[in-house]
Amino acid sequence: MTVTQAAPFVRTANSKHRDHRWSILVLLCLSLLLITVDATVLHIAVPALTAGLEPSAVQLLWIIDIYSLVVAPLLIMFGTLGDKYGRKRMVLCGFALFGLASAGAAFAPTPLTLILARALLGVGGAMIMPATLSLIRQVFTDRRERAIALGVWSAVAAAGAAVGPLIGGVLVGIWWGAVFLVNVPILLVLLPAAVRLLPESRERRDRPWDAVSAVLSVLGILALAFGLKEAGSGSLMPLWASVLVFLAGLGLLAAFVRRQTRLPVPLLEIGLFRRREFATGVAGVLLGVFALVGLQLMLAQYLQLVLGDSPLRAAVRMLPLVVSAVTGGLAAAHILPRIGMRATMSGGLGLVALALTPTLSWGVEGHPVMLAICFVGIGFGVQVALLAASDTIMSSATEAQAGGAAAIEETAYELGAGLGVAVLGTITAIVYAPGLPAVPGVSAGGMDKARQSLASAAHVADEIGGRAGVALLDAARWAFVNALHTTVVVSVVLLSLTAVAVATLLSRD
């Protein structure tokens, strides 16, 4: 009798979630938007953040980068834990941690405190993000509606990084901490809505969870990033020690990969990478987000600290990138079936490389029309390439492997964002520091501080004032522009090589 009575209740509960499926989609997409926006929201806030907390160049990179680098290695771990202990429970815990960390970041008194708060934000984001995709697959049982829902999810995931600087530009005019504090009231609305709307699910209660694999992946990626940053700045350790840390990271990741091949139920389905199409698609996602997020940071600083734009004006100047990214996502859905995955992905990456090329001739003067054209090319090209790469990833995985493939794609998004800031930011720092000559009237200590970053140079110039301050800022702007040219050359080469590799490796379709 008990079983007979329980069955209608289960059907009613499932029916309730299906009835509210579009509301659930809105809730999940808002949650996803919070996570993806936080990866880039600080890009416009760098000058205000530097003036408020006075971080070193390495601390500034960690403040910006630690979020994505913490999210990326934790996605698969928390996705597995959500399958085992409940996705709704994981989302609610993630909301609570994300809200507390946002408040802590907003009122952080020191750079180290802000780095730790951003790391906790990354943990909260990693708890939420995998469940958003899994719950969409669970709630939308109709195949056609599920395709629409997954398309919306993909658009939000890709557009979030582009929208971040615009939101940051609006909020930083109030106070740099507002870029974090704004999360709190949003989460206070999302949390009770999630309690009421989200279904509970534990589809793999008996699935084992390998803590050793999780530790290896987290430590490996963080060691790679730390070694890379220190190799570029040398602020905490000598070059040889930085290289050792970097090599240790490679060793930990190699041990992680080897362990996955031996486990009966791996944390990450490494076997998928044996398929050429899958590996090429993941590389496309990784490098597409790498270029978008890393270049956004560099170009946002160029607009504010070289051209002298206010944060809000810089955000508005970057609006063509946001609009073109959204347009590219819509257009790619029509382009892809006509010319195929190979041409769409390689063409999108090639367009980004082409759009970046004019910036190599720029100095400290403004190029408003060409800048807008370049932003349009970057946003449209990246989004077209990302959609094609995502389609390649999912079409090369079987139905049983779809969850693992989606988790790898999410990881590629976040890792690409983290590496974009780490690699391109480090290249810029390496070229900028020696390119800034001594300026008469500026002390040795002032020059050392100015060589940490362009934002630091602007802060020192403001403190000194007079002709010496003007001369320092002018020299720092030219040093940054030369460093930006080097960063763009690296990006163009990587994008071009990847476009050629995609055109070579993917089969004609």
C-alpha positions in Angstrom: 0.0 0.0 0.0 2.9 2.3 0.8 4.5 1.8 -2.6 1.2 2.3 -4.4 0.7 5.6 -2.5 4.2 6.8 -3.1 4.2 6.4 -6.9 1.6 9.2 -7.6 3.6 11.5 -5.4 6.8 10.9 -7.4 4.9 11.5 -10.6 3.4 14.7 -9.2 6.9 15.9 -8.1 8.4 15.2 -11.5 5.4 16.8 -13.2 5.8 19.9 -11.0 9.5 20.3 -12.1 8.5 19.8 -15.8 5.8 22.5 -15.4 8.3 24.9 -14.1 11.1 23.9 -16.5 11.4 27.3 -18.1 11.6 29.1 -14.8 14.2 26.6 -13.7 16.1 27.4 -16.9 16.1 31.1 -16.1 17.3 30.3 -12.6 20.1 28.1 -13.8 21.2 30.6 -16.5 21.3 33.5 -14.0 23.4 31.3 -11.7 25.7 30.5 -14.7 25.9 34.1 -15.6 27.1 35.1 -12.1 29.9 32.5 -12.4 31.1 33.4 -15.9 30.8 37.2 -15.4 33.1 37.0 -12.3 35.9 35.6 -14.5 36.2 39.0 -16.3 34.4 41.5 -14.2 37.6 42.9 -12.7 39.3 43.7 -16.0 37.9 47.2 -16.2 38.4 47.6 -12.4 42.2 47.1 -12.5 43.1 50.8 -12.2 40.6 51.5 -9.3 41.7 48.2 -7.6 45.4 49.2 -7.9 44.7 52.6 -6.4 42.7 51.1 -3.6 44.8 48.2 -2.5 48.1 48.8 -4.2 48.8 45.2 -5.2 52.1 44.1 -6.8 52.0 43.0 -10.4 52.0 39.3 -9.4 49.3 39.9 -6.7 47.2 41.7 -9.3 47.4 38.8 -11.7 46.5 36.4 -8.9 43.5 38.6 -7.9 42.2 38.4 -11.5 43.3 34.9 -12.3 42.8 32.8 -9.1 39.1 32.6 -9.6 39.2 30.8 -13.0 42.2 28.6 -12.0 40.3 27.4 -8.9 37.0 26.8 -10.8 38.6 24.8 -13.6 40.1 21.8 -11.7 37.2 21.6 -9.3 34.4 21.3 -11.9 34.6 17.6 -12.5 35.1 16.9 -8.8 32.0 18.8 -7.8 30.1 17.4 -10.7 30.8 13.9 -9.5 29.9 14.8 -5.9 26.6 16.3 -7.1 25.8 13.1 -8.9 26.5 11.2 -5.7 25.1 13.4 -3.0 22.5 15.6 -4.8 22.8 18.4 -7.4 20.3 20.6 -5.7 22.2 20.3 -2.4 25.4 21.2 -4.3 23.9 24.3 -5.9 22.5 25.6 -2.6 25.8 25.1 -0.8 27.5 26.8 -3.8 25.1 29.8 -3.5 25.8 30.2 0.2 29.6 30.1 -0.3 29.5 32.4 -3.3 27.5 35.0 -1.4 29.8 34.9 1.6 32.9 35.1 -0.5 31.5 38.0 -2.5 30.9 40.0 0.6 34.4 39.1 1.9 36.0 40.2 -1.5 34.0 43.5 -1.5 35.5 44.6 1.9 38.9 42.9 1.5 41.5 45.2 3.3 44.6 43.7 1.6 45.6 42.1 -1.7 46.1 38.7 0.0 42.7 38.8 1.6 41.1 39.6 -1.8 43.1 36.7 -3.4 41.7 34.3 -0.7 38.2 35.6 -1.2 38.4 35.2 -4.9 39.6 31.6 -4.4 36.6 30.9 -2.3 34.4 32.5 -5.0 36.0 29.9 -7.4 35.1 27.0 -5.1 31.5 28.3 -4.9 31.3 28.7 -8.7 32.7 25.2 -9.2 30.0 23.8 -7.0 27.2 25.5 -9.0 28.4 25.3 -12.6 28.3 21.5 -13.3 24.8 21.1 -11.8 23.4 23.8 -14.1 24.0 21.6 -17.2 23.0 18.4 -15.5 19.8 19.8 -14.2 18.8 21.1 -17.6 19.3 17.6 -19.0 17.1 16.2 -16.2 14.3 18.7 -16.3 13.9 19.0 -20.1 12.8 15.5 -21.1 11.5 16.6 -24.6 14.4 16.4 -27.0 13.5 19.5 -29.0 13.0 21.6 -25.9 16.2 20.2 -24.4 18.1 21.4 -27.5 16.7 24.9 -27.1 17.6 24.9 -23.4 21.1 23.7 -24.0 21.5 26.4 -26.7 20.5 29.1 -24.2 22.9 27.6 -21.6 25.8 27.7 -24.2 25.0 31.3 -25.2 25.0 32.4 -21.5 28.3 30.5 -20.8 30.1 32.1 -23.8 28.6 35.6 -23.5 29.2 35.9 -19.8 32.9 36.5 -20.2 32.2 39.3 -22.7 29.6 41.0 -20.5 31.9 41.0 -17.4 33.9 44.1 -18.3 30.7 46.1 -19.2 29.2 45.3 -15.8 32.5 46.0 -14.1 32.7 49.4 -15.9 29.3 50.4 -14.6 29.9 49.3 -11.0 33.5 50.5 -10.5 32.3 54.1 -11.0 30.6 53.6 -7.6 33.3 51.7 -5.8 35.6 48.8 -6.8 34.1 46.6 -4.2 30.7 47.0 -5.8 31.7 44.5 -8.5 31.6 41.8 -5.8 28.9 43.1 -3.5 26.3 43.2 -6.3 26.3 39.3 -6.2 24.9 39.3 -2.7 21.3 40.7 -3.3 21.1 38.6 -6.5 21.9 35.4 -4.5 19.4 36.4 -1.8 16.8 36.1 -4.6 18.2 33.0 -6.3 18.6 31.0 -3.1 14.9 30.7 -2.0 13.9 30.3 -5.7 16.3 27.4 -6.0 15.0 25.8 -2.8 11.5 25.9 -4.2 12.1 25.1 -7.9 15.1 22.8 -8.3 14.6 19.0 -8.3 16.8 16.8 -6.2 18.7 14.1 -7.9 21.3 11.5 -7.0 21.6 9.4 -10.1 24.9 7.8 -9.2 24.8 7.2 -5.5 27.1 4.3 -5.7 29.6 6.0 -8.0 33.1 6.1 -6.4 34.8 9.4 -5.9 38.6 9.4 -6.1 40.0 12.1 -3.8 43.6 11.4 -5.0 42.7 12.4 -8.5 41.0 15.5 -7.4 44.0 16.6 -5.4 46.4 15.8 -8.3 44.4 17.9 -10.7 44.0 20.9 -8.4 47.6 21.0 -7.3 48.9 20.4 -10.8 47.1 23.3 -12.4 47.8 25.7 -9.6 51.5 24.7 -9.7 51.6 25.4 -13.5 50.0 28.8 -13.0 52.2 29.8 -10.0 55.4 28.7 -11.8 54.4 30.6 -14.9 53.6 33.8 -13.0 56.8 33.7 -11.0 58.9 33.0 -14.1 57.6 36.3 -15.5 58.0 38.4 -12.3 60.4 36.7 -10.0 58.9 38.5 -7.0 58.7 35.5 -4.7 61.4 33.1 -5.9 64.3 32.9 -8.4 63.8 31.7 -12.0 65.2 28.2 -11.4 62.7 27.7 -8.5 59.8 28.9 -10.7 60.8 26.4 -13.4 60.9 23.6 -10.8 57.4 24.5 -9.6 56.2 24.6 -13.2 57.8 21.1 -13.9 56.2 19.8 -10.7 52.8 20.9 -12.0 53.4 19.0 -15.2 54.5 16.0 -13.2 51.3 16.1 -11.1 49.1 16.4 -14.2 50.9 13.5 -15.8 50.3 11.4 -12.7 46.6 12.5 -12.8 46.3 11.4 -16.5 48.0 8.1 -15.7 45.7 7.4 -12.8 42.6 8.1 -14.9 43.6 5.5 -17.4 43.9 2.9 -14.6 40.8 3.6 -12.6 37.6 1.6 -13.4 35.5 4.8 -12.9 37.8 7.8 -13.6 37.2 11.3 -12.4 37.9 12.5 -16.0 37.3 10.4 -19.1 40.7 10.6 -20.6 39.8 8.0 -23.2 37.7 10.7 -25.1 40.8 12.5 -26.1 41.9 9.5 -28.2 39.3 10.8 -30.7 40.8 13.4 -32.9 37.6 15.4 -33.3 37.0 15.5 -29.6 40.6 16.7 -28.8 40.4 19.3 -31.6 37.1 20.6 -30.2 38.5 20.9 -26.7 41.6 22.7 -28.0 39.3 25.1 -29.9 37.3 25.9 -26.8 40.4 26.3 -24.7 42.2 28.7 -27.1 39.0 30.6 -28.0 38.3 31.5 -24.4 42.1 32.0 -23.8 42.2 34.7 -26.5 38.9 36.3 -25.5 39.5 36.6 -21.8 43.3 37.3 -21.9 43.0 40.0 -24.5 40.0 41.6 -22.8 42.2 42.3 -19.8 45.0 43.8 -21.9 42.7 45.9 -24.0 40.7 47.1 -21.0 43.9 48.5 -19.5 44.9 49.9 -22.9 41.6 51.9 -23.1 41.9 53.3 -19.5 45.6 53.7 -18.8 46.9 54.5 -22.4 44.0 56.3 -24.0 42.7 57.8 -20.7 39.1 56.5 -20.8 37.0 56.3 -17.6 35.9 52.8 -16.5 32.4 53.5 -17.9 33.6 54.9 -21.2 36.0 51.9 -21.6 33.2 49.5 -20.9 31.0 51.3 -23.5 33.9 51.2 -26.0 34.1 47.4 -25.5 30.3 47.0 -26.1 30.8 46.1 -29.8 32.7 43.0 -28.6 29.7 42.0 -26.4 27.1 42.6 -29.2 29.2 40.8 -31.8 29.7 37.8 -29.5 26.0 37.5 -29.1 25.4 38.0 -32.8 28.1 35.4 -33.6 26.4 32.9 -31.4 23.1 33.4 -33.3 24.7 33.4 -36.7 26.9 30.4 -36.0 23.8 28.2 -35.6 23.0 29.0 -39.3 26.6 29.0 -40.6 27.5 25.6 -39.1 25.0 23.4 -41.0 26.0 25.1 -44.3 29.7 25.1 -44.3 30.5 22.4 -41.7 32.3 22.3 -38.4 35.8 22.4 -39.9 35.3 25.6 -41.9 33.3 27.3 -39.1 35.8 26.6 -36.3 39.0 27.4 -38.3 37.3 30.4 -40.0 36.2 31.8 -36.6 39.7 31.5 -35.1 41.3 32.9 -38.3 38.9 35.9 -38.1 40.1 36.7 -34.5 43.7 36.6 -35.7 42.9 38.9 -38.6 41.0 41.3 -36.3 43.9 41.6 -33.9 46.5 42.4 -36.6 45.7 46.2 -37.0 46.5 46.7 -33.3 50.2 46.1 -34.0 50.5 49.5 -35.7 48.8 51.4 -32.8 50.6 53.7 -30.4 49.2 55.9 -27.6 46.8 57.7 -30.0 43.2 56.8 -30.3 41.7 54.7 -33.2 37.9 54.7 -32.3 36.6 53.3 -35.6 39.3 50.7 -36.1 39.1 49.7 -32.4 35.3 49.1 -32.8 36.0 47.0 -36.0 38.6 45.0 -34.2 36.3 44.3 -31.3 33.5 43.2 -33.6 35.9 40.8 -35.4 37.2 39.4 -32.1 33.8 38.8 -30.5 32.1 37.4 -33.6 35.0 35.1 -34.5 35.5 33.7 -31.0 31.8 33.0 -30.6 31.5 31.3 -34.0 34.6 29.1 -33.2 33.3 28.2 -29.7 29.9 27.1 -31.0 31.5 24.9 -33.7 34.0 23.5 -31.1 31.2 22.7 -28.7 29.2 20.9 -31.4 32.4 19.0 -32.4 32.9 17.9 -28.7 29.4 16.7 -28.2 28.9 15.0 -31.6 32.1 13.0 -31.1 31.0 11.5 -27.8 28.4 8.8 -27.4 25.2 9.3 -25.4 26.7 7.5 -22.4 29.7 9.7 -22.5 27.7 13.0 -22.9 28.0 14.0 -19.3 31.8 13.4 -19.2 32.2 15.3 -22.4 30.2 18.3 -21.1 32.3 18.4 -17.9 35.5 18.5 -20.0 34.0 21.3 -22.1 33.2 23.3 -19.0 36.7 22.7 -17.7 38.2 23.9 -21.0 36.1 27.2 -20.7 37.4 28.0 -17.2 40.9 26.8 -17.7 41.1 28.8 -20.9 40.0 31.9 -19.0 42.6 31.3 -16.3 45.5 30.5 -18.7 44.6 33.5 -20.9 45.1 35.9 -18.1 48.2 34.0 -16.7 50.0 33.6 -20.0 49.2 36.8 -21.8 49.5 38.8 -18.5 52.9 37.3 -17.8 54.1 38.0 -21.3 53.0 41.6 -21.0 54.8 42.0 -17.6 58.0 40.4 -18.9 58.2 42.9 -21.8 56.8 45.9 -20.0 59.3 46.1 -17.0 62.6 46.3 -19.0 60.9 48.5 -21.6 60.3 51.3 -19.0 63.5 53.4 -18.8 64.5 55.5 -15.8 62.8 58.9 -15.8 64.6 62.0 -14.4 63.0 63.2 -11.1 61.7 59.7 -10.2 63.4 57.8 -7.4 64.7 54.3 -7.8 62.0 53.0 -5.5 59.4 54.8 -7.5 60.7 53.3 -10.7 60.7 49.8 -9.2 57.1 50.3 -8.3 56.2 51.7 -11.7 57.8 48.7 -13.4 55.4 46.3 -11.7 52.5 47.3 -14.0 51.0 50.2 -16.0 48.4 50.7 -13.3 51.2 51.0 -10.6 53.0 53.5 -12.9 49.9 55.6 -13.2 49.5 55.5 -9.4 53.2 56.6 -8.9 52.8 59.3 -11.5 49.8 60.7 -9.7 51.6 60.8 -6.4 54.7 62.5 -7.9 52.8 65.0 -10.1 54.5 67.8 -12.1 56.7 67.2 -15.1 58.3 64.1 -13.7 54.9 62.5 -13.2 53.8 63.3 -16.7 57.1 62.0 -18.2 56.8 58.8 -16.2 53.2 58.1 -17.3 54.1 58.9 -20.9 57.1 56.5 -20.8 55.0 53.8 -19.1 52.2 54.1 -21.7 54.7 53.5 -24.5 56.3 50.6 -22.6 52.8 49.0 -22.2 51.9 49.5 -25.8 55.1 47.8 -26.9 54.4 44.9 -24.5 50.8 44.7 -25.8 52.2 44.4 -29.3 54.2 41.4 -28.2 51.2 39.8 -26.5 49.1 40.3 -29.7 51.8 38.7 -31.8 51.8 35.6 -29.6 48.0 35.5 -29.7 47.9 35.9 -33.5 50.4 33.1 -34.0 48.6 30.7 -31.6 45.2 31.4 -33.2 46.6 31.0 -36.7 48.3 27.8 -35.9 45.2 26.4 -34.2 43.1 27.5 -37.2 45.4 25.6 -39.6 45.5 22.6 -37.2 41.6 22.5 -37.1 41.4 22.7 -40.9 43.9 19.8 -41.2 42.7 17.5 -38.4 38.9 17.7 -38.7 37.4 15.7 -41.5 35.4 17.4 -44.2 31.7 17.3 -43.3 
